């Protein structure tokens, strides 16, 4: 009952924000995809097709794409947005429908050669068709992302094959997955799993000695868990066991996962699994732990509270799939590490923050198979915490002698704003919170990073996506967060105000460009236009004044329009036979733009 109520409340908040953006954009699909992408943390930023490619006669659809030419991996995104979705019915989508939607993206690939001949060359979808047609033989992996506002009712892999492609993965990103991710970002789950009572087994482990005296933040145990117990636990608890690892692709697909499954199928290799596999790393808040025998460093783990698998998601998913396929796992064991977090309840520091910091470090150093994003690991630096504190305390300047009544809200962790809302009672409490922190004043760490990098002359970095922008942003501001034996610089009010001012500038430039209805490459045009605006006119734009007025003077509107129009023309023409999106990610693109277009755009005001 509680879970249903939480789903309803989450959906209401999610849809309210989307409604506002959809009205401005005149479309639901693009704002919805934009919002979902903020939770997905892909290594690069996909190119959103405007308009999306849709051929109802041939049942083909694609909303966005990303091509990793270094590893020959193609990502395709296809949106399923149901206008009937509502908090009363919580509409669902089944595996059959998901497969049909994924096949729409597949058909774009299998029809790429023909689409090159039929699509208007000025459209972004033509670039995608040409990219696939030109690189068809070298593409060895395709990831299809089905993005839906419905609730996906199955946890089974979606099997799709494409001729000539070695690996095809299908990921489903539904409302429930986003809610799980947000919950995971806010802290470890507290539910208790009783291994002995529910599964008739326990974990046998040894306690790692602690050479340090004083207060301990954790106990660490090493040992093993039977593959059958791990499979049964995952079968019952599912995503709750891996919410800290929710970005991992939890399907038994790809070379690593296929290798695990092949090992488990072979009777001899199966018994060697513990020697072949790196095992799992887990954390928990509490445990029912019993010493097996006095004088022997061996413990029986009978149950755990808040148990999370922070590394080993692929291993877990593959073992679970083998279990569902009827493979005998009784002789299979998985090496395991268990860290029991011990955050003193009387500490003056935030308990959740300390736990998050510990789990982030465990995830970072334990990880060997799955990529952990740098932005997640650095979210708990003092720099990020200080930005969060400023945003909770600094009021937005009011005009006309009125008193300030709102603030910008900096999200240090994804989904933090929604969690803050839902911690308050519906009605007056939530209304007052939203008045103080309006939805249109929410900024994520990725938002701030992209705005900063674009204004400071790195539009090619912003074009690479949030992860690259955040890493470079943190590097350029390392004096605020990294010690290396030296004193950290202290973030000041003006530093905070200027960061927000860059975001205000970015939003205004984006509004102007959206009003222009330029066809294609909107994100790249925004980044490059902002960079050129600062390159040519930055000495005439006072960031503190932008903060004080919370806007960019409208005298710059026409300048932005001219720069944006030139930017789009430049990106298309200078790319030549290259893919425009890939070209925009190169520093040479920015250097060439400054060298060839600065003189023409230098005296607009």
VOSE-651397 format. One record per atom (N, C-alpha, C): x, y, z; residue in one letter. Coordinates in steps of 0.001 Angstrom, whole numbers, plus 500000, padded with zeros to 6 digits. Last residue first. Layout:
BEGIN
XYZA...
***
This chain:
BEGIN
527105544844468194X526521545789469151X527543546843469552X528489543393466398X527033543341466296X526357544325467237X531215542873465636X530689544225465846X529167544284465700X531925540147465227X532584540945466260X531944542289466555X531297538312463329X530346538481464437X530819539477465487X533425538278461538X532091538562461027X531111538907462147X535516537492463235X535549538800462597X534165539224462119X534803534839463965X534872535911464959X534792537296464320X534948532798462088X533679533522462239X533728534708463195X537421531511462000X536738531826460756X535506532718460900X538351531101464623X539245531664463611X538489532180462388X536166529897465905X536673531199466354X537500531871465263X535984527504464406X534852528434464474X535321529826464878X538409526252464944X538105526646463565X536976527675463537X538038525729467666X539157526575467216X538876527123465823X535808523994467547X535724525280468249X536824526240467795X536925521858466084X535696522509465629X535562523896466251X539015520981467641X539323521618466355X538110522365465809X537787519619469670X538312520949469961X538616521708468674X534777517885468878X536230518026468724X536680519458468989X532092517724468826X532752517271470057X534263517444470011X531238518356466306X531061519372467349X531755518996468649X531594515931464962X532498517046464666X532429518097465777X529411514481465853X530754514020466198X531776515139466003X527332516014464697X527399515832466143X528791515404466585X527859515753461917X527895517065462580X528073516922464090X529984513484460395X528765513617461168X528860514890462007X531653514709457404X531627514162458770X530248514304459393X531716515989455058X531193514627455020X531111513994456407X531389519054456619X531611518386455341X530941517025455318X531476520680458825X531529519230459041X531828518488457746X531079523231457944X532452522843458287X532582521339458494X528280523311457543X529199523481456419X530595522961456739X527182522849460133X526811522027458976X527861522095457871X528404524832461699X528514523425462073X528209522522460887X527625527227460338X529032526833460443X529167525335460723X524868527260460705X525429527210459340X526867526712459371X524790527461463512X524196526309462840X524767526152461437X526100529959463858X526629528727464455X526095527497463740X524432531806462654X525753531569462078X526344530251462584X522315531647464455X522076531346463048X523398531017462345X523615532525466794X523038531177466714X522826530751465263X524289535178466155X525345534204466452X524823532777466289X521723536255465843X522662536271464714X523764535238464923X520646535843468427X519986535280467243X520957535186466062X522400537346470034X522329535892470205X521701535238468975X521744539893469119X523115539403468974X523130537877469054X519129540105469954X519388540051468522X520800539543468238X519557540121472815X518712539134472138X519045538980470659X520858542059474207X521681540999473626X520869539997472816X519031543663475310X519812544254474219X520682543202473517X517922542471477490X517345542127476186X518070542788475021X520304541220479829X519646542367479211X519147542013477815X519536538294481512X520464538936480589X519710540066479903X518631538002485005X518347537960483569X519487538594482795X518828538722487640X518317537385487307X517916537269485838X520015540949488541X518790541153487761X518109539835487412X522147539768489912X521299540760490588X519969540947489870X523282538121487903X522712537546489131X521733538518489780X524130540073486116X523156539077485660X522490538419486871X526003541289487751X524812542054487350X523715541111486841X527855539259487848X527190539659489095X525933540468488787X528699539217485177X527974538073485727X527259538418487033X528500541557482760X528887541405484159X528045540289484784X529665541862479618X528595541201480368X529090540896481777X531804542770478273X530694543720478428X529527543118479221X533558540724477996X534016541852478819X532912542896479020X532238539005476189X532260538682477611X532674539831478501X532077539139473461X531439540213474225X531464539999475743X533496536991472298X533467538299471634X533012539439472546X533313534870474126X534577535115473433X534627536532472849X530618534889474819X531611535286475809X532946535630475157X529538534092472335X529064535317472986X530082535804474010X530790531623471947X531138532742471072X530695534073471671X529531530135473974X530983530284473970X531419531464473107X526880530290473125X527257530868474417X528766531103474460X527090528894470698X526643530292470694X527037530991471991X527839526337471508X528770527127470705X528376528604470673X525547525508472992X526879525528473599X527830526451472831X523469525787471034X523428526524472308X524825526647472891X524314523979469071X524161525408468722X524146526251469996X524172521577470469X525469522068470003X525417523550469669X521360521440470883X522280521470472015X523631522036471603X520337521381468201X520021522457469134X521034522565470271X520497520004465758X521702520240466540X521526521347467585X517625521304463907X518736520400464174X519843520927465055X516446524138462766X516276522710462521X517585521956462785X515169526681464881X516249526169464039X516129524662463919X513240528322466135X512849527081465446X513912526602464458X513583530546467681X514002530653466285X513597529429465457X512948529737470223X512001530628469538X512316530728468047X515294528368470834X514048527605470662X512985528429469954X517008530539471090X517242529574470016X515996528725469765X515935531772473368X516003532501472093X516137531531470931X516294529767475309X514951530280474987X514932530957473624X519114529563475326X518296528419474910X516887528861474520X519762532053476379X520210531716475026X519386530548474487X518644531686478933X518129532735478036X518525532462476590X520166529594479955X518724529417479785X518143530465478847X522715530775480021X522471529588479197X520987529414478916X522299532797481921X522679533130480545X522355531973479601X521803531205484162X520772532142483699X521033532521482244X524285529952484401X523101529138484112X521955530000483599X525854532108485053X526154531380483815X524963530518483409X524698532714487547X524572533668486434X524863532988485096X525560530601489124X524134530694488810X523924531623487615X528262531299489210X527861529996488677X526390530020488276X528103533775490457X528555533718489067X528219532370488418X527276533034493025X526424533902492210X526812533837490738X529506531507493915X528186530900493772X527308531717492838X531417533519493941X531640532317493131X530302531639492860X530304535279495815X530410535711494416X530671534531493479X530514533778498190X529199534127497669X529284534501496198X533148531292497764X532572532534498270X531202532779497660X534859528458498810X533881528995497874X533206530208498509X538220528548499571X536872528553500126X535920529172499120X540690526241498500X540093527573498421X538683527486498974X542498524063500682X541440524255499694X541007525720499686X546021523868501027X544740524323501559X543736524495500431X547635520823499923X547506522277500008X546145522634500588X547493518102499685X548469518658500620X548394520159500770X545370517795497927X546722517397497498X547792518019498396X542609518830497811X543650519375498677X545047519079498146X539877519934495973X540979518976496032X542133519575496831X537958521989495899X537603520668496440X538764519696496637X538793524367494843X537703524418495822X537435523066496487X540650523792492954X541129524524494134X540063524584495221X539259522698490845X539806521782491848X540359522498493072X537894523660488678X537573524231489991X538179523418491134X538710522181486546X538966523621486495X538690524308487839X537735519682487398X539178519888487224X539522521375487239X535007520050487325X535644519794488622X537145520016488536X534758520404484539X534305521445485462X534987521273486823X535570517917483616X536371519089483286X536017520260484208X533496516329484686X534897516039485010X535780517258484757X531216517508483489X531390517544484941X532845517293485334X531632516970480779X531533518364481241X531780518444482742X531534514184480774X532771514863480393X532775516302480891X528835513865481624X529931513251482367X531255513944482067X527189515237479730X527283515670481111X528478515124481856X528777515679476463X527814515160477425X528131515544478847X530118516839474438X530422515435474706X529474514829475727X529463519481474493X528844518659473454X529084517171473677X531158520434476440X529725520352476750X529017519440475759X533470520367474846X533372519507476029X531909519345476434X532943522295472963X533166520914472493X533103519920473651X532895524622474413X531618524085473905X531744522662473403X534580526093476275X534747524661476024X533439524063475488X534459528720477299X535143528447476041X535447526985475779X532944529337479477X534394529478479623X535165529059478381X530379528688478681X530720530105478853X532231530300478905X530588525858478727X530260526582477494X530709528039477589X531177525274481403X532127524916480364X531855525680479066X528853526246482732X530184526774483049X531144526517481896X526875524624481635X526782526080481497X528138526732481734X527766522076482434X527660522409481008X527626523916480793X527636522361485291X528891522036484598X528845522435483129X524961522835485841X525954523857486194X527254523628485432X523889520372484930X523457521658484376X524528522721484599X525146518565486659X525451518499485228X525052519802484541X524025519169489068X525474519367488935X525900519320487468X520924520922488337X521710519746488703X523192520061488559X518643523268489573X519836523036488764X520554521786489257X515506524828489595X516279523653489994X517444523452489027X513685526727488997X514942527203489576X515786526037490093X511289525735488266X512109526287487190X513431526863487692X510162525037490704X510687523978489838X511585524525488735X511139527147493491X510325526867492301X510989525804491402X511337527170496606X512234526566495617X511420526191494380X509205528520497774X510563528909498147X511586528389497135X507131527175496584X507197528628496458X508605529122496764X507580524579497376X507686524901495943X507735526405495707X507083524886500128X508407524471499659X508600524854498190X504384525548500131X505361526519500644X506770526181500167X503329523159499103X503102524431498402X504132525466498837X504009521304501075X504610521189499743X504461522488498960X502439522349503214X503884522184503350X504568522116501988X499736522360502199X500417523598502580X501935523449502619X499864519458500285X499062520601500701X499949521772501050X501526516689501716X500839517293500584X499943518408501086X504389517064503794X502991516692503642X502394517398502442X507653516195502582X506698517125503187X505266516689502911X509084514507501138X509285514418502582X508293515311503338X508606515240498550X507821514129499091X508052513883500580X510526517270498203X509084517571498139X508286516481498853X512898515826498387X512619516895499349X511132517249499376X512641514204496138X512674513589497465X512340514622498529X512795516118494123X511568515332494291X511495514695495676X515460516979494565X514350517928494665X513029517176494897X517031514739494050X516994515297495397X515792516218495601X517524513606491615X516217513386492203X516039513984493580X520988513202492205X519868513169491271X518558512868491992X522549515447494470X522247514065494076X521014514077493187X522542518194494463X523834517508494544X523691516044494137X520793520583493031X520668519144493278X522050518508493280X520018523729494182X521082522932493574X520935521480494008X517660526055493610X517823524771494291X518870523959493544X517356529512494333X517733528460493407X517958527187494213X514509530841496127X515931530529496007X516141529552494847X512159533490497054X512545532211496440X514064532081496336X511606535967498052X510740534871498480X511103533530497856X512674539197499186X512940537954498447X512040536836498951X510347541918499266X511281541038499965X511482539770499144X510364544697496949X509725543545497591X510781542684498293X511475546758495490X511384546924496936X510719545764497656X511673545974492840X510554546827493253X510382546948494751X512857542540493065X512802543864492466X511642544663493049X515106540354494871X513769540769494438X513830542175493872X517570537834494498X517248539261494658X515866539591494100X517047534770496143X517124535430494840X516745536898495016X518959533932499052X517700534304498405X517957534973497064X520839531281500173X520907532565499475X519616532827498708X520478528722501285X520519529897502170X520466531250501462X520626526680499529X519570526582500542X519470527847501403X522837527318498031X521532527351497365X520383527252498366X524878526928499903X524598528276499402X523199528344498806X524727524110500121X524419524963501277X524104526392500844X525530523315497546X524212522945498050X523803523860499212X528124524251497547X527171524794496579X525743524517497031X529158522583499557X529093524042499777X528122524707498804X529028520096498328X528240520336499543X528089521822499812X530868520458496249X529464520210495932X528567520485497146X533175520874497868X532763521853496866X531278521700496536X533487518530499260X533092519731499993X532587520810499041X531950515793497445X533075516651497803X532568517884498541X529929514145496561X530021514375497999X531250515181498409X530166513749493865X529021514539494333X529131514896495801X532066512129492826X532509513445493287X531383514294493864X530706509868491993X531723509716493022X532161511059493605X529042510801489988X528436510230491186X529445510175492320X530893511632488087X529986512633488659X529321512124489927X532107509300487260X532859510224488098X531942511229488774X530324506239487249X530488507596486758X531168508505487765X531729503154486800X531059504003487776X531340505444487391X531423500416484637X531876501786484780X531052502523485828X532062497120485720X531096498134485299X531629499525485569X534326495660486581X533639495311485333X532780496451484827X535366496591488922X536319496130487918X535658495869486583X535031498361491934X534519498115490591X535612497693489631X536049499039494344X535711497625494142X535399497327492692X536358501779494222X537553500958494289X537271499480494070X533669502741493940X534746503182493053X535894502187493033X532218501548496005X531828501314494605X532976501627493666X533566502652498199X533558501200498020X533226500858496570X532930505347497769X534328504912497701X534422503400497497X530157505263498084X530739505757496830X532171505275496680X529910504407500726X529440503530499646X530031503958498311X530971506667502055X531594505358502203X531200504428501056X529159508649501278X530574508795500956X531281507442501017X526769507645502359X526890507795500907X528351507898500492X527380507822505091X527120506515504481X527300506574502968X527605510604505343X528749509752505641X528588508371505010X524992511341504647X526104511814503840X527329510940504068X523502510181506677X523293509715505299X524463510120504409X524453511679508885X524670510236508815X524547509717507388X526213514669508978X525014514021508455X525271512528508244X528111515078512033X527953515117510586X526683514375510171X528215514531514654X527727515867514302X527538516006512799X526989511352515783X527965512174515077X527363513511514703X525326509600516942X525513510859517661X526530511765516965X525332507310515477X524115508116515416X524268509458516111X528083506430513544X527635506783514892X526436507709514833X527872504018511184X527898505472511344X527296505804512697X528960501424510003X528727501770511400X528879503272511582X528223498984507592X528452500396507896X528099500677509348X529804496138506820X528709496615507674X529028498042508076X530606494694503860X530979495814504728X529743496254505501X531671491741502472X530544492399503139X531076493487504060X532474490022499551X532949490926500598X531736491653501161X532717486737498178X531955487933498544X532668488725499623X532715484298495590X533423485000496660X532731486336496916X530317481876495140X530767483195494697X531494483859495854X529921478528493986X530073479500495069X530688480784494519X528112475670493029X528708476943492611X528747477896493791X526675473417493341X528122473305493534X528849474604493201X524063474200492723X524386473749494077X525881473646494349X522898474980490379X523887475884490963X524397475410492325X521742473799487349X522029473399488734X523156474256489297X519560475748485390X520924475234485568X521170474949487056X517103476894484778X517130475537485312X518498474931485480X516926479487484116X517021478541482993X517122477097483458X517084480728486536X515772480706485886X515742479723484722X519865480401486910X518918479798487867X517533479676487234X520791482038484896X521093480604484851X520136479841485767X519896484467485871X519371483983484602X519615482482484460X521454484669488203X519998484605488312X519379484050487034X523965484884487079X523663483724487920X522153483550488048X523617487353485805X523911486165485012X523618484893485793X523171489112487945X522146488941486913X522359487670486107X525631488852489365X524352488526489998X523280488238488952X527471489796487457X527583488440487997X526252487979488577X526545492412487199X526518491516486044X526601490061486486X526980493428489785X525625493371489243X525516492419488065X529257493909491159X528954492516490844X527545492349490321X528956496186493799X529760495758492646X529495494282492408X527004496483495638X527526497703495016X528478497405493865X524194495209496807X525321494754495985X525842495972495226X523014495683500101X523122496197498739X524346495627498051X520841495425502866X521890494777502060X521843495281500628X519310496308505039X519823497281504064X520926496707503194X520369493777507232X519460494901507004X520082495896506044X520669490221507074X521248491557506894X520156492592506679X521398487045508698X520494488009508064X521139489370508003X523497485384509401X522156484813509341X521152485738508658X526635484577508903X525788485741508622X524371485226508392X528911483281511062X527738482898510291X526860484149510149X532465483435511025X531169483957511435X530077483486510481X535598482751512395X534615482367511392X533228482750511892X538151482461513915X537673483680513224X536747483302512061X537928480810516933X538026480653515475X537417481881514810X537423481218519576X538816481029519195X539021480840517706X534261479705519463X535220480534520176X536637480199519738X532511479512516410X533191478797517490X534184479743518153X530913481288514897X530710479846514786X531302479099515976X529179484171515881X530477483507515784X530274482005515823X526703485701513916X526987484804515025X528337484130514808X524697488426513129X525962487740512884X526366486957514128X522576490158511551X522458489148512596X523624488191512381X523388493599510802X523378492170510517X523167491327511753X523130496735508969X523134495931510187X523120494459509816X523605497896506509X523556498749507688X523693497951508985X525930496746504007X524688496627504774X524767497562505968X527339495947500793X527300496741502014X525965496486502711X529519493917498715X528225494313499250X528386495186500485X530875492665495773X531126493516496935X529789494053497414X531489489416494340X530640490586494564X531116491359495790X533740487887491893X532825487921493021X532034489199493135X535410487327489795X535902488264490818X534957488420492003X535740483903488736X534973485144488848X535479486017489991X537302481581488821X537274482383487598X536717483789487819X536962480391491254X538327480729490846X538342481683489658X534261479924491324X534820480791492359X536253481212492020X533949478070489195X533428479439489085X534079480384490088X534525475453489041X535675476357489064X535257477836489094X532139474205488717X532784474046490020X533993474970490174X531704474837486014X530815475378487034X531465475321488422X533445473308484572X533741474731484700X532917475366485818X532047470841484766X533380471001485359X533688472475485599X529498471390483515X529595470798484851X530956471003485522X528625474415481967X529553473280481892X529777472710483298X527063476590482640X526433475467481930X527311474225481933X528730478474483743X527756477817484612X527096476610483951X530142479357481492X530858478687482577X529890477886483447X528086480644480115X528728479464479518X529478478663480580X527552482778481852X526524481758481623X527127480476481031X529966484191481639X529523483680482939X528518482554482744X529913484863478932X530994484039479450X530632483414480788X527744486538478846X527657485270478133X528734484313478619X528775488696480300X527669487932480844X527513486577480152X530830489560478554X531107489204479947X530022488300480503X529472490085476094X530503489053476173X530776488612477606X525837490395476346X527185490909476187X528205489814476467X523486489607479007X523842489792477611X525265490328477537X521579489369481234X522665488427480947X523006488460479467X521193492605482589X520672491529481746X521847490638481375X521594495226483868X521333493958484551X520565492982483673X523877497438483498X522933496792482582X522657495392483102X523976499855486112X524517498700485402X523438498057484547X522618501662487576X523033502107486249X523613500951485437X522240500496490017X521110500488489093X521493500963487699X523640499942492261X524282499555491012X523290499644489871X522040500501494284X523289501255494239X524023500995492927X520155498556493794X519809499948493521X521038500843493493X520213495827494057X521254496451493241X520950497910492948X518102494903495517X519438494457495908X520536495228495186X515896495896494198X516197496434495522X517598496037495991X515505494436491868X516279495675491800X516647496245493163X514909491397493584X515128492102492321X515986493342492459X513979489751495602X514119491180495892X514413492023494649X513753487157494485X512703487706495345X512774489227495455X516002486818492929X514707486465492352X513575487088493166X518007487410494716X517735488361493631X516379488092492997X517794485131496311X517613486456496908X517289487487495832X518381483134494447X517068483161495095X516780484539495699X521036483764493796X519999483763492762X518607483863493374X522322483412496264X522358484718495602X521242484832494565X521839480685496650X521299481662497594X521250483053496970X523290479668494476X521852479416494566X521182480399495522X525878480349495015X525237480971493852X523728480800493916X526690481056498402X526337480070497370X525604480781496237X529362483189499184X527925482973499211X527606481944498141X532290483715501239X531604483282500027X530105483198500284X534432486234502430X534067484827502415X533383484467501123X535015488850504773X535253488252503454X534932486768503525X533891491850506336X533950490390506319X534236489929504894X534422494722508259X534554494106506938X534719492597507080X532680497321509801X533273495994509961X533311495364508583X533176500891510172X532671499706509487X533326498450510033X534217502910511613X533086503266510757X532483502047510070X535277502844515009X535277502248513676X534034502691512908X537220504665517291X535899504461516720X536020503917515303X540230502861518373X539307503991518339X537997503626517678X542980501491516441X542152501586517643X541227502786517507X543602499467513618X543502500788514219X542614500747515453X543464497011512452X544715497352513137X544647498688513879X541015494718512458X541154496167512375X542401496581513152X540674491737510457X541143492446511659X541276493945511409X537721490671508962X539035491247508681X539487492035509914X536113487709509734X536184489142510026X537600489637509772X534872485421507310X535839485753508366X535877487259508514X531729483712506712X532749484710506439X533713484860507617X528995482332505163X530105482019506065X531289482912505729X525565482952505129X526852483307504538X527925482983505570X523105480272505120X523737481467505679X524998481780504880X519841478907504321X521296478995504178X521804480232504898X517099478978504090X517718477783504663X519222477758504534X515721481157503293X516386480387502243X517101479149502765X514451482280505544X513758482292504246X514395481399503189X516193481874507779X514773481508507836X514160481337506452X518746482701506828X518563481399507474X517102480964507437X518368485284505777X518876484199504939X518531482828505533X516296487786505853X516642486696506762X517054485479505937X516727491112505296X516658489822504616X517147488756505585X515077494190505785X515860493104506365X515627491809505590X515451497490504394X514711496254504570X515638495115504996X516590499933503815X516682499456505196X515966498128505424X518751501155501235X517477500596501672X517634499930503042X520815504030501526X520704502580501432X519338502127501913X520064507107499700X520493506317500849X520242504831500654X519528508533497394X519293509195498669X519708508367499873X519888506943495221X520801508074495382X520683508700496765X517717505211495461X519064504700495713X520049505826495953X515643506898494704X515658506327496057X517055505858496415X516387507306492056X516344508440492971X516392507951494417X516067504691491091X517368505337491040X517432506499492017X513337504273491434X514293503424492142X515658504098492214X512351506197489633X512039506320491061X513011505477491892X513303505105487261X513762506425487687X513518506612489177X511842502746487197X513301502675487272X513878504010487724X509233503680486948X509617502945488149X511132502901488305X509127504768484407X508988505655485562X509481504967486832X511718503036482499X510346503423482783X510317504324484019X513772501965480230X513775503009481253X512343503497481412X515203499038479196X513925499708479389X514075500720480523X517503498027476727X517270498529478077X515917499231478112X518875495515474865X517682496358474994X517537496745476468X521662494838472773X521091494957474116X519858495847474075X523383492783470670X522259493726470700X521657493700472106X526408491970469139X525686492097470409X524588493143470292X527098491780466352X527453490725467314X526587490778468574X525332492200463434X525689492864464693X525919491789465750X524464490757461259X525760491413461165X526215492104462432X521049491267461947X522050490620461084X523342491429461016X520120491470465244X520251492266464022X521343491618463173X517760490353467686X518986490142466908X518936491011465662X516570490601470973X516479491088469599X517809490811468912X514946489972473908X515872489391472932X515580489904471529X514938491404476933X514261491500475644X515256491048474580X514960489715480094X515665490338478975X514806490360477714X512440490468482589X513148489535481726X513853490267480585X510795491755484252X512222491981484501X513070491070483623X507748493527483518X508607492336483414X510050492705483722X506312495866483505X505893494809484435X506781493574484417X506929499242483555X507297497978482910X507099496832483896X504689501815483391X505421500962484325X505673499602483673X505237504611481121X504433503546481716X505307502739482682X506788506289479750X506190506839480975X505223505846481622X509897505015478398X508435505027478502X507966505653479805X512289504205476137X511996505193477175X510482505358477264X514485501811475306X513050502089475229X512700502979476420X517428501755473657X516819502216474900X515349502546474648X519658499492472391X518371500132472123X517726500466473460X522887499255471331X522067499363472534X520792500121472186X524976497191469465X523862498144469406X523113498086470732X528221496498468270X527272496453469383X526219497547469206X529749496777466041X529700495442466648X528753495345467832X530147498267462960X529373498342464208X529262496939464802X531303497777460493X532193497901461660X531444497972462985X529357497719458561X530162496512458746X531027496568460000X528182500351458727X527424499137458994X528267497921459307X529015502884458261X529753502123459274X529138500758459578X527326503991456350X528782504060456138X529561503145457069X524799503510457481X525111502974456155X526618502926455919X524994504967459834X524804503512459888X525189502867458565X525314507555458779X526300507013459717X526213505492459762X522959507826457334X524244507791456616X525337507196457501X521099507880459410X521008506842458378X522336506687457638X521990510187460763X521985508884461427X521957507757460403X521579512161458842X522930511932459367X523030510554460018X518803511995458637X519623511630457480X521046511326457928X518012513010461057X517799511587460842X518553511093459601X518413515723460745X519364514967461553X519218513469461331X517891516998457387X517395516493458664X518470515686459393X518820517582454919X518938518648455923X518491518181457310X518233515419453249X519606515553453768X519773516649454824X515296513601453764X515804514932453414X517193515120454035X515427510137452963X515322511195453982X515939512490453461X515987508285450900X514638508851451017X514514510022452000X518546507288450938X518017507757449653X516694508514449806X518828506456453517X519754507483453014X519225508096451721X517033504369453616X516661505641454241X517582506781453806X518397502256452449X517253502825451731X516878504189452283X520306501814454471X520737502111453091X519610502764452286X518697501216456782X519524502431456693X519913502797455263X517118499164457604X516680499904456412X517546501122456121X518235498235459915X518147497292458789X517705497970457495X517940500560461526X519264500023461179X519183499145459940X515234500826461745X515995501960461207X517373501475460757X514540498465462961X514235498615461536X514920499833460920X515224498978465630X515986497981464869X515772498189463364X513198500691466362X514565501213466244X515437500265465425X511137498852466347X511024500061465514X512399500682465303X511852497012468264X511981496621466858X511823497804465907X511089498328470571X512519498172470284X512753497806468826X508311497979470328X508883499330470280X510367499261469936X508098495188470624X507607495838469405X508213497232469242X509097494916473227X509811494303472108X509394494929470779X507087496214474649X508452496743474677X509254496204473506X504978494429474170X504916495792473629X506290496432473599X505939492180475569X505598492087474142X505596493462473489X506151493048478225X507359492714477474X507108492657475971X503849495803478879X504375494449479012X505564494213478085X503168498563480946X503557498103479616X504187496725479767X500527500252482803X501727499428482655X501994499095481189X499271503083484646X499249502193483482X500589501493483280X497966504112487075X499354503649486984X499497502619485866X495453505163487746X495520503845487110X496929503240487079X496003507570489077X494947506687489574X495076505268489021X497913509052487764X498236508527489085X497180507578489642X498211508095484256X497720508948485351X497965508255486681X498430507986480718X499037507666482015X498561508635483089X497553508744478263X496540508268479207X497116507960480587X499659509298476642X498954510445477220X497905510031478246X502642507668476650X501205507418476661X500497508565477378X505449507376474745X504780508279475686X503272508104475559X508285505945474088X506891505515474136X506199506377475203X511111506598472083X510217507020473161X508821506442472989X514285505240471633X512938505352471076X511963505576472234X517644505534470794X516627505806471806X515272505950471118X520599503691470230X519380504268469668X518342504403470781X524081503595469990X522932503665470892X521764504313470165X526714501644468812X525630502547468440X524505502444469467X530173501326468864X528932501030469578X527891502093469219X532964501405468292X531972500959467296X530673500490467950X534779502567469936X534432501177470246X533394500586469288X535019505011468626X536222504347469125X535956502864469381X532528505958468061X533322505465466936X534601504768467386X529603505724469344X530957505685469894X531851505078468828X526787507586468759X527713506622468168X529092506790468769X523408507920469565X524778508224469964X525674507160469354X520106509364469131X521154508376468881X522492508872469411X516492509534469278X517840510051469544X518852508950469270X514180508405468278X514110509753468861X515475510368469114X512764506462465706X513962506758466504X513842508192467005X510870503950464071X510887505154464906X512213505249465656X508805502239461765X510166502630462149X510077503898462999X506690501112460191X506834500828461633X508272501058462105X506096501822457685X507127500795457818X507416500435459277X504092503685458325X503837502643457323X504825501486457453X505225505463460102X504186504551460588X503921503418459610X508104506633460784X507489506120459561X506472505061459992X509889509143462271X508733508267462435X508165507914461067X512370510753464063X512069510016462837X510922509051463103X511625513963465555X511952512537465659X511653511843464331X512825516999463854X511805516176464528X512274514732464663X515305516208465938X514205517173465860X513929517491464395X516857513845467942X516385514177466596X515198515135466665X519518514359470064X518063514232470005X517582514698468633X522374512618470546X521796513644469684X520295513398469579X523574511953473887X522993511560472603X522448512753471829X526637512550475384X525275513057475255X524696512652473905X528423509786476877X528327510948475995X526865511364475901X527835507915478903X529154508552478857X529200509784477952X524644508470480528X525434507855479472X526762508589479358X522722508925482710X524170509029482841X524951508241481798X519982508881483205X520601507708482592X522121507736482614X518731511133484076X518890510050485045X519745508908484508X518537512757481906X519289513268483057X519536512180484096X516832511427480196X518269511335479939X519096511828481115X514326512221481083X514767510858481364X516280510715481172X514253514855480048X514210514620481489X514726513229481839X514312514389477279X515297515254477927X515400514941479417X511949512901476962X513248512276476711X514361513064477382X510109514944477618X510141513704478376X511483512999478209X510606516899475654X510851517211477069X510933515953477936X509893515182473360X511239515734473537X511508516142474983X507135514432473786X508194513441473624X509582514005473920X505433516619473856X505701515896475092X506931515003474957X505416519962472548X505595518523472353X505863517874473704X505646522625472947X504646522179471984X504736520704471680X507279523748474838X507919523127473672X506924522728472592X505471524687476744X506405525630476115X506973525064474818X504208522293477406X503406523418476927X504294524418476187X506334520808478401X505672520379477161X504854521506476556X506937522047480801X507913522098479717X507285521744478373X504597521467482276X505031522856482084X505990522973480901X504599518651482246X503490519402481643X503931520826481315X506815518009483818X506830517719482389X505762518517481646X505964518700486358X507105519408485768X507139519219484257X503878516828486608X503633518275486752X504739519078486083X505083514322486413X504244514779485314X503960516279485389X506446514141488879X507165513986487614X506376514605486466X504375514379490745X505447515377490705X506191515347489373X502887512056490058X502265513389490047X503333514464489918X504753510002490509X504246510240489159X503625511631489048X505071510174493307X506203510409492425X505734510758491021X502514509501494174X503054510817494495X504219511164493578X502341506867493183X501383507893492764X501938509292492995X504413505601494566X504417505652493097X503510506772492601X503535505856497195X504779506511496793X504866506635495275X501262504229497070X501123505665497377X502361506430496939X502480501776496574X501551502338495594X501387503835495816X503953501444498954X504654501516497673X503763502125496586X501929501233500845X502834502378500911X503534502571499572X500827498793500000X500000500000500000X500866501263500000X
***
